[in-house]
Amino acid sequence: MVRGGLRALLESLDAYDVVGEAIDGEQAVRAVAEHEPDVVLMDIRMPGLDGLEATARIRDANPGTAVLVLTMLD
């Protein structure tokens, strides 16, 4: 629900293009490799590969991509 809401919000703004979304860390890493976005919004708690490891892999492979972590994790 949160992911969908963030996507809708960003798509309503002319300054941003949403090029993908992922349900888990592995999918996020693949999406970044495919789309080469400027910015990734990442959650820490995701099934399978968590957001911290996904972020590390994204930053290693795509140093020009910024990662912004948004999470409900305590």
PyMOL commands that set and color helices and strands:
alter all, ss='L'
color gray80, all
select helices_A, chain A and resi 2-11+25-35+51-61
alter helices_A, ss='H'
color red, helices_A
select strands_A, chain A and resi 39-42+66-69
alter strands_A, ss='S'
color yellow, strands_A
deselect
rebuild
show_as cartoon
